[in-house]
Amino acid sequence: MSITPQEISDKEFSKTFRGYDKEEVDEFLDKIYIDYEELVRYKDETERYIKRLEERLSYYTNDIPKRTVTNEQEPEAINDSIFY
């Protein structure tokens, strides 16, 4: 990701005459920080979960013999070799 929750938290804005209300901006950034941090955590957990599922799937699929299909087989035989 191109921005981190910490960068949101540390962001400073320049002050100008009649600029934005500092407290309002800080409150909004705090809300964004919390939501963004939660999204990053959820993304990381989801990636770990997917990796575990892939590992489990490979455990079961590694035992399946590889089947090859040749041009000489009839279409019905090709379909049968896929399922049996």
Backbone as XML, in Angstrom:
<?xml version="1.0"?>
<chain id="A" units="angstrom">
  <residue number="1" name="MET">
    <atom name="N" x="0.846" y="-1.179" z="0.000"/>
    <atom name="CA" x="0.000" y="0.000" z="0.000"/>
    <atom name="C" x="0.888" y="1.239" z="0.000"/>
  </residue>
  <residue number="2" name="SER">
    <atom name="N" x="0.386" y="2.286" z="-0.565"/>
    <atom name="CA" x="1.214" y="3.468" z="-0.725"/>
    <atom name="C" x="1.207" y="4.384" z="0.493"/>
  </residue>
  <residue number="3" name="ILE">
    <atom name="N" x="0.274" y="4.233" z="1.390"/>
    <atom name="CA" x="0.218" y="5.059" z="2.595"/>
    <atom name="C" x="-0.017" y="4.147" z="3.795"/>
  </residue>
  <residue number="4" name="THR">
    <atom name="N" x="0.569" y="4.506" z="4.908"/>
    <atom name="CA" x="0.414" y="3.694" z="6.113"/>
    <atom name="C" x="-0.465" y="4.427" z="7.113"/>
  </residue>
  <residue number="5" name="PRO">
    <atom name="N" x="-1.046" y="3.688" z="8.049"/>
    <atom name="CA" x="-1.821" y="4.352" z="9.097"/>
    <atom name="C" x="-0.995" y="5.386" z="9.862"/>
  </residue>
  <residue number="6" name="GLN">
    <atom name="N" x="0.288" y="5.082" z="10.060"/>
    <atom name="CA" x="1.141" y="6.016" z="10.798"/>
    <atom name="C" x="1.321" y="7.328" z="10.027"/>
  </residue>
  <residue number="7" name="GLU">
    <atom name="N" x="1.422" y="7.244" z="8.698"/>
    <atom name="CA" x="1.540" y="8.456" z="7.887"/>
    <atom name="C" x="0.285" y="9.321" z="8.003"/>
  </residue>
  <residue number="8" name="ILE">
    <atom name="N" x="-0.860" y="8.683" z="8.106"/>
    <atom name="CA" x="-2.102" y="9.438" z="8.299"/>
    <atom name="C" x="-2.074" y="10.144" z="9.645"/>
  </residue>
  <residue number="9" name="SER">
    <atom name="N" x="-1.632" y="9.407" z="10.658"/>
    <atom name="CA" x="-1.581" y="9.965" z="12.004"/>
    <atom name="C" x="-0.584" y="11.126" z="12.103"/>
  </residue>
  <residue number="10" name="ASP">
    <atom name="N" x="0.522" y="11.033" z="11.398"/>
    <atom name="CA" x="1.582" y="12.036" z="11.493"/>
    <atom name="C" x="1.409" y="13.222" z="10.542"/>
  </residue>
  <residue number="11" name="LYS">
    <atom name="N" x="0.435" y="13.179" z="9.666"/>
    <atom name="CA" x="0.270" y="14.215" z="8.654"/>
    <atom name="C" x="0.023" y="15.580" z="9.298"/>
  </residue>
  <residue number="12" name="GLU">
    <atom name="N" x="0.787" y="16.562" z="8.851"/>
    <atom name="CA" x="0.644" y="17.944" z="9.313"/>
    <atom name="C" x="0.234" y="18.808" z="8.120"/>
  </residue>
  <residue number="13" name="PHE">
    <atom name="N" x="-0.627" y="19.755" z="8.355"/>
    <atom name="CA" x="-1.072" y="20.661" z="7.312"/>
    <atom name="C" x="-0.575" y="22.063" z="7.626"/>
  </residue>
  <residue number="14" name="SER">
    <atom name="N" x="-0.272" y="22.805" z="6.580"/>
    <atom name="CA" x="0.183" y="24.172" z="6.797"/>
    <atom name="C" x="-0.995" y="25.036" z="7.233"/>
  </residue>
  <residue number="15" name="LYS">
    <atom name="N" x="-0.688" y="26.082" z="7.985"/>
    <atom name="CA" x="-1.735" y="26.962" z="8.503"/>
    <atom name="C" x="-1.801" y="28.219" z="7.642"/>
  </residue>
  <residue number="16" name="THR">
    <atom name="N" x="-3.002" y="28.608" z="7.321"/>
    <atom name="CA" x="-3.209" y="29.828" z="6.548"/>
    <atom name="C" x="-4.318" y="30.640" z="7.202"/>
  </residue>
  <residue number="17" name="PHE">
    <atom name="N" x="-4.382" y="31.881" z="6.844"/>
    <atom name="CA" x="-5.443" y="32.733" z="7.353"/>
    <atom name="C" x="-6.783" y="32.187" z="6.855"/>
  </residue>
  <residue number="18" name="ARG">
    <atom name="N" x="-7.723" y="32.035" z="7.774"/>
    <atom name="CA" x="-9.048" y="31.475" z="7.474"/>
    <atom name="C" x="-8.958" y="30.051" z="6.922"/>
  </residue>
  <residue number="19" name="GLY">
    <atom name="N" x="-8.013" y="29.288" z="7.415"/>
    <atom name="CA" x="-7.840" y="27.905" z="6.976"/>
    <atom name="C" x="-8.868" y="26.998" z="7.640"/>
  </residue>
  <residue number="20" name="TYR">
    <atom name="N" x="-8.663" y="25.703" z="7.494"/>
    <atom name="CA" x="-9.549" y="24.717" z="8.089"/>
    <atom name="C" x="-9.417" y="24.721" z="9.607"/>
  </residue>
  <residue number="21" name="ASP">
    <atom name="N" x="-10.475" y="24.278" z="10.289"/>
    <atom name="CA" x="-10.462" y="24.141" z="11.736"/>
    <atom name="C" x="-9.533" y="22.978" z="12.098"/>
  </residue>
  <residue number="22" name="LYS">
    <atom name="N" x="-8.453" y="23.259" z="12.819"/>
    <atom name="CA" x="-7.447" y="22.253" z="13.146"/>
    <atom name="C" x="-8.051" y="21.068" z="13.895"/>
  </residue>
  <residue number="23" name="GLU">
    <atom name="N" x="-8.921" y="21.315" z="14.853"/>
    <atom name="CA" x="-9.521" y="20.227" z="15.620"/>
    <atom name="C" x="-10.389" y="19.342" z="14.734"/>
  </residue>
  <residue number="24" name="GLU">
    <atom name="N" x="-11.134" y="19.964" z="13.835"/>
    <atom name="CA" x="-11.992" y="19.194" z="12.928"/>
    <atom name="C" x="-11.154" y="18.303" z="12.006"/>
  </residue>
  <residue number="25" name="VAL">
    <atom name="N" x="-10.071" y="18.850" z="11.478"/>
    <atom name="CA" x="-9.180" y="18.068" z="10.617"/>
    <atom name="C" x="-8.556" y="16.930" z="11.411"/>
  </residue>
  <residue number="26" name="ASP">
    <atom name="N" x="-8.080" y="17.210" z="12.624"/>
    <atom name="CA" x="-7.472" y="16.172" z="13.465"/>
    <atom name="C" x="-8.461" y="15.056" z="13.793"/>
  </residue>
  <residue number="27" name="GLU">
    <atom name="N" x="-9.689" y="15.400" z="14.117"/>
    <atom name="CA" x="-10.706" y="14.380" z="14.413"/>
    <atom name="C" x="-10.970" y="13.508" z="13.187"/>
  </residue>
  <residue number="28" name="PHE">
    <atom name="N" x="-11.057" y="14.151" z="12.025"/>
    <atom name="CA" x="-11.299" y="13.402" z="10.800"/>
    <atom name="C" x="-10.132" y="12.471" z="10.496"/>
  </residue>
  <residue number="29" name="LEU">
    <atom name="N" x="-8.911" y="12.961" z="10.636"/>
    <atom name="CA" x="-7.738" y="12.123" z="10.405"/>
    <atom name="C" x="-7.673" y="10.960" z="11.400"/>
  </residue>
  <residue number="30" name="ASP">
    <atom name="N" x="-8.088" y="11.194" z="12.630"/>
    <atom name="CA" x="-8.123" y="10.111" z="13.621"/>
    <atom name="C" x="-9.080" y="9.008" z="13.179"/>
  </residue>
  <residue number="31" name="LYS">
    <atom name="N" x="-10.235" y="9.396" z="12.672"/>
    <atom name="CA" x="-11.209" y="8.405" z="12.187"/>
    <atom name="C" x="-10.649" y="7.628" z="10.996"/>
  </residue>
  <residue number="32" name="ILE">
    <atom name="N" x="-10.013" y="8.345" z="10.074"/>
    <atom name="CA" x="-9.409" y="7.686" z="8.908"/>
    <atom name="C" x="-8.315" y="6.732" z="9.363"/>
  </residue>
  <residue number="33" name="TYR">
    <atom name="N" x="-7.501" y="7.161" z="10.303"/>
    <atom name="CA" x="-6.417" y="6.331" z="10.820"/>
    <atom name="C" x="-6.957" y="5.017" z="11.373"/>
  </residue>
  <residue number="34" name="ILE">
    <atom name="N" x="-7.991" y="5.086" z="12.181"/>
    <atom name="CA" x="-8.563" y="3.881" z="12.797"/>
    <atom name="C" x="-9.128" y="2.949" z="11.731"/>
  </residue>
  <residue number="35" name="ASP">
    <atom name="N" x="-9.904" y="3.499" z="10.797"/>
    <atom name="CA" x="-10.491" y="2.669" z="9.744"/>
    <atom name="C" x="-9.428" y="2.067" z="8.840"/>
  </residue>
  <residue number="36" name="TYR">
    <atom name="N" x="-8.435" y="2.848" z="8.495"/>
    <atom name="CA" x="-7.384" y="2.365" z="7.607"/>
    <atom name="C" x="-6.558" y="1.280" z="8.285"/>
  </residue>
  <residue number="37" name="GLU">
    <atom name="N" x="-6.255" y="1.484" z="9.538"/>
    <atom name="CA" x="-5.505" y="0.481" z="10.289"/>
    <atom name="C" x="-6.276" y="-0.840" z="10.339"/>
  </residue>
  <residue number="38" name="GLU">
    <atom name="N" x="-7.581" y="-0.758" z="10.538"/>
    <atom name="CA" x="-8.424" y="-1.953" z="10.556"/>
    <atom name="C" x="-8.420" y="-2.650" z="9.191"/>
  </residue>
  <residue number="39" name="LEU">
    <atom name="N" x="-8.484" y="-1.878" z="8.114"/>
    <atom name="CA" x="-8.454" y="-2.457" z="6.770"/>
    <atom name="C" x="-7.126" y="-3.150" z="6.483"/>
  </residue>
  <residue number="40" name="VAL">
    <atom name="N" x="-6.031" y="-2.541" z="6.895"/>
    <atom name="CA" x="-4.717" y="-3.151" z="6.690"/>
    <atom name="C" x="-4.630" y="-4.458" z="7.469"/>
  </residue>
  <residue number="41" name="ARG">
    <atom name="N" x="-5.093" y="-4.459" z="8.698"/>
    <atom name="CA" x="-5.077" y="-5.674" z="9.521"/>
    <atom name="C" x="-5.952" y="-6.765" z="8.889"/>
  </residue>
  <residue number="42" name="TYR">
    <atom name="N" x="-7.130" y="-6.400" z="8.405"/>
    <atom name="CA" x="-8.035" y="-7.359" z="7.764"/>
    <atom name="C" x="-7.391" y="-7.935" z="6.500"/>
  </residue>
  <residue number="43" name="LYS">
    <atom name="N" x="-6.743" y="-7.087" z="5.708"/>
    <atom name="CA" x="-6.063" y="-7.530" z="4.488"/>
    <atom name="C" x="-4.970" y="-8.535" z="4.829"/>
  </residue>
  <residue number="44" name="ASP">
    <atom name="N" x="-4.171" y="-8.240" z="5.834"/>
    <atom name="CA" x="-3.094" y="-9.145" z="6.234"/>
    <atom name="C" x="-3.645" y="-10.490" z="6.717"/>
  </residue>
  <residue number="45" name="GLU">
    <atom name="N" x="-4.690" y="-10.440" z="7.529"/>
    <atom name="CA" x="-5.312" y="-11.677" z="8.015"/>
    <atom name="C" x="-5.880" y="-12.486" z="6.858"/>
  </residue>
  <residue number="46" name="THR">
    <atom name="N" x="-6.501" y="-11.820" z="5.905"/>
    <atom name="CA" x="-7.076" y="-12.501" z="4.755"/>
    <atom name="C" x="-5.996" y="-13.153" z="3.903"/>
  </residue>
  <residue number="47" name="GLU">
    <atom name="N" x="-4.885" y="-12.460" z="3.704"/>
    <atom name="CA" x="-3.774" y="-13.038" z="2.942"/>
    <atom name="C" x="-3.214" y="-14.281" z="3.637"/>
  </residue>
  <residue number="48" name="ARG">
    <atom name="N" x="-3.078" y="-14.226" z="4.959"/>
    <atom name="CA" x="-2.589" y="-15.397" z="5.701"/>
    <atom name="C" x="-3.586" y="-16.553" z="5.593"/>
  </residue>
  <residue number="49" name="TYR">
    <atom name="N" x="-4.864" y="-16.251" z="5.671"/>
    <atom name="CA" x="-5.904" y="-17.276" z="5.568"/>
    <atom name="C" x="-5.872" y="-17.931" z="4.185"/>
  </residue>
  <residue number="50" name="ILE">
    <atom name="N" x="-5.746" y="-17.125" z="3.142"/>
    <atom name="CA" x="-5.681" y="-17.654" z="1.777"/>
    <atom name="C" x="-4.461" y="-18.550" z="1.615"/>
  </residue>
  <residue number="51" name="LYS">
    <atom name="N" x="-3.346" y="-18.135" z="2.175"/>
    <atom name="CA" x="-2.128" y="-18.948" z="2.082"/>
    <atom name="C" x="-2.327" y="-20.300" z="2.765"/>
  </residue>
  <residue number="52" name="ARG">
    <atom name="N" x="-2.955" y="-20.305" z="3.943"/>
    <atom name="CA" x="-3.224" y="-21.574" z="4.636"/>
    <atom name="C" x="-4.149" y="-22.455" z="3.801"/>
  </residue>
  <residue number="53" name="LEU">
    <atom name="N" x="-5.167" y="-21.866" z="3.185"/>
    <atom name="CA" x="-6.078" y="-22.642" z="2.338"/>
    <atom name="C" x="-5.350" y="-23.227" z="1.133"/>
  </residue>
  <residue number="54" name="GLU">
    <atom name="N" x="-4.471" y="-22.442" z="0.534"/>
    <atom name="CA" x="-3.700" y="-22.938" z="-0.603"/>
    <atom name="C" x="-2.796" y="-24.094" z="-0.190"/>
  </residue>
  <residue number="55" name="GLU">
    <atom name="N" x="-2.205" y="-23.994" z="0.989"/>
    <atom name="CA" x="-1.360" y="-25.085" z="1.479"/>
    <atom name="C" x="-2.185" y="-26.347" z="1.718"/>
  </residue>
  <residue number="56" name="ARG">
    <atom name="N" x="-3.364" y="-26.178" z="2.295"/>
    <atom name="CA" x="-4.236" y="-27.331" z="2.515"/>
    <atom name="C" x="-4.681" y="-27.943" z="1.198"/>
  </residue>
  <residue number="57" name="LEU">
    <atom name="N" x="-5.004" y="-27.095" z="0.236"/>
    <atom name="CA" x="-5.435" y="-27.578" z="-1.071"/>
    <atom name="C" x="-4.309" y="-28.340" z="-1.752"/>
  </residue>
  <residue number="58" name="SER">
    <atom name="N" x="-3.099" y="-27.835" z="-1.667"/>
    <atom name="CA" x="-1.975" y="-28.520" z="-2.307"/>
    <atom name="C" x="-1.717" y="-29.875" z="-1.650"/>
  </residue>
  <residue number="59" name="TYR">
    <atom name="N" x="-1.984" y="-29.995" z="-0.366"/>
    <atom name="CA" x="-1.835" y="-31.273" z="0.319"/>
    <atom name="C" x="-2.734" y="-32.325" z="-0.320"/>
  </residue>
  <residue number="60" name="TYR">
    <atom name="N" x="-3.966" y="-31.939" z="-0.662"/>
    <atom name="CA" x="-4.909" y="-32.879" z="-1.250"/>
    <atom name="C" x="-4.688" y="-33.065" z="-2.750"/>
  </residue>
  <residue number="61" name="THR">
    <atom name="N" x="-4.270" y="-32.037" z="-3.444"/>
    <atom name="CA" x="-4.118" y="-32.159" z="-4.896"/>
    <atom name="C" x="-2.788" y="-32.790" z="-5.294"/>
  </residue>
  <residue number="62" name="ASN">
    <atom name="N" x="-1.808" y="-32.816" z="-4.430"/>
    <atom name="CA" x="-0.523" y="-33.438" z="-4.773"/>
    <atom name="C" x="-0.645" y="-34.951" z="-4.926"/>
  </residue>
  <residue number="63" name="ASP">
    <atom name="N" x="-1.636" y="-35.557" z="-4.295"/>
    <atom name="CA" x="-1.821" y="-37.006" z="-4.373"/>
    <atom name="C" x="-2.627" y="-37.430" z="-5.594"/>
  </residue>
  <residue number="64" name="ILE">
    <atom name="N" x="-3.222" y="-36.490" z="-6.295"/>
    <atom name="CA" x="-4.029" y="-36.835" z="-7.461"/>
    <atom name="C" x="-3.088" y="-37.081" z="-8.634"/>
  </residue>
  <residue number="65" name="PRO">
    <atom name="N" x="-3.209" y="-38.251" z="-9.283"/>
    <atom name="CA" x="-2.317" y="-38.507" z="-10.421"/>
    <atom name="C" x="-2.617" y="-37.540" z="-11.564"/>
  </residue>
  <residue number="66" name="LYS">
    <atom name="N" x="-1.574" y="-37.170" z="-12.266"/>
    <atom name="CA" x="-1.734" y="-36.267" z="-13.397"/>
    <atom name="C" x="-2.317" y="-37.050" z="-14.567"/>
  </residue>
  <residue number="67" name="ARG">
    <atom name="N" x="-3.318" y="-36.496" z="-15.207"/>
    <atom name="CA" x="-3.932" y="-37.145" z="-16.355"/>
    <atom name="C" x="-3.583" y="-36.345" z="-17.601"/>
  </residue>
  <residue number="68" name="THR">
    <atom name="N" x="-3.217" y="-37.063" z="-18.630"/>
    <atom name="CA" x="-2.922" y="-36.396" z="-19.892"/>
    <atom name="C" x="-3.993" y="-36.758" z="-20.901"/>
  </residue>
  <residue number="69" name="VAL">
    <atom name="N" x="-4.304" y="-35.821" z="-21.750"/>
    <atom name="CA" x="-5.314" y="-36.023" z="-22.773"/>
    <atom name="C" x="-4.608" y="-35.947" z="-24.120"/>
  </residue>
  <residue number="70" name="THR">
    <atom name="N" x="-4.868" y="-36.945" z="-24.945"/>
    <atom name="CA" x="-4.251" y="-36.957" z="-26.276"/>
    <atom name="C" x="-5.314" y="-36.716" z="-27.327"/>
  </residue>
  <residue number="71" name="ASN">
    <atom name="N" x="-4.870" y="-36.396" z="-28.519"/>
    <atom name="CA" x="-5.798" y="-36.166" z="-29.623"/>
    <atom name="C" x="-6.480" y="-37.448" z="-30.073"/>
  </residue>
  <residue number="72" name="GLU">
    <atom name="N" x="-5.898" y="-38.589" z="-29.740"/>
    <atom name="CA" x="-6.434" y="-39.872" z="-30.185"/>
    <atom name="C" x="-7.652" y="-40.299" z="-29.387"/>
  </residue>
  <residue number="73" name="GLN">
    <atom name="N" x="-7.874" y="-39.720" z="-28.231"/>
    <atom name="CA" x="-9.001" y="-40.118" z="-27.398"/>
    <atom name="C" x="-10.305" y="-39.560" z="-27.966"/>
  </residue>
  <residue number="74" name="GLU">
    <atom name="N" x="-11.333" y="-40.328" z="-27.798"/>
    <atom name="CA" x="-12.674" y="-39.877" z="-28.195"/>
    <atom name="C" x="-13.132" y="-38.808" z="-27.203"/>
  </residue>
  <residue number="75" name="PRO">
    <atom name="N" x="-14.027" y="-37.901" z="-27.607"/>
    <atom name="CA" x="-14.528" y="-36.874" z="-26.676"/>
    <atom name="C" x="-15.112" y="-37.455" z="-25.394"/>
  </residue>
  <residue number="76" name="GLU">
    <atom name="N" x="-15.815" y="-38.607" z="-25.510"/>
    <atom name="CA" x="-16.383" y="-39.216" z="-24.297"/>
    <atom name="C" x="-15.270" y="-39.696" z="-23.363"/>
  </residue>
  <residue number="77" name="ALA">
    <atom name="N" x="-14.202" y="-40.220" z="-23.940"/>
    <atom name="CA" x="-13.081" y="-40.699" z="-23.128"/>
    <atom name="C" x="-12.378" y="-39.535" z="-22.450"/>
  </residue>
  <residue number="78" name="ILE">
    <atom name="N" x="-12.300" y="-38.405" z="-23.140"/>
    <atom name="CA" x="-11.685" y="-37.228" z="-22.535"/>
    <atom name="C" x="-12.501" y="-36.789" z="-21.327"/>
  </residue>
  <residue number="79" name="ASN">
    <atom name="N" x="-13.813" y="-36.727" z="-21.473"/>
    <atom name="CA" x="-14.684" y="-36.347" z="-20.358"/>
    <atom name="C" x="-14.573" y="-37.323" z="-19.220"/>
  </residue>
  <residue number="80" name="ASP">
    <atom name="N" x="-14.508" y="-38.615" z="-19.533"/>
    <atom name="CA" x="-14.384" y="-39.618" z="-18.479"/>
    <atom name="C" x="-13.057" y="-39.486" z="-17.752"/>
  </residue>
  <residue number="81" name="SER">
    <atom name="N" x="-11.972" y="-39.183" z="-18.476"/>
    <atom name="CA" x="-10.678" y="-39.100" z="-17.829"/>
    <atom name="C" x="-10.598" y="-37.887" z="-16.894"/>
  </residue>
  <residue number="82" name="ILE">
    <atom name="N" x="-11.398" y="-36.891" z="-17.142"/>
    <atom name="CA" x="-11.406" y="-35.709" z="-16.280"/>
    <atom name="C" x="-12.050" y="-36.032" z="-14.931"/>
  </residue>
  <residue number="83" name="PHE">
    <atom name="N" x="-13.098" y="-36.832" z="-14.960"/>
    <atom name="CA" x="-13.872" y="-37.069" z="-13.738"/>
    <atom name="C" x="-13.501" y="-38.358" z="-13.015"/>
  </residue>
  <residue number="84" name="TYR">
    <atom name="N" x="-12.808" y="-39.276" z="-13.659"/>
    <atom name="CA" x="-12.498" y="-40.532" z="-13.020"/>
    <atom name="C" x="-11.025" y="-40.792" z="-12.969"/>
  </residue>
</chain>
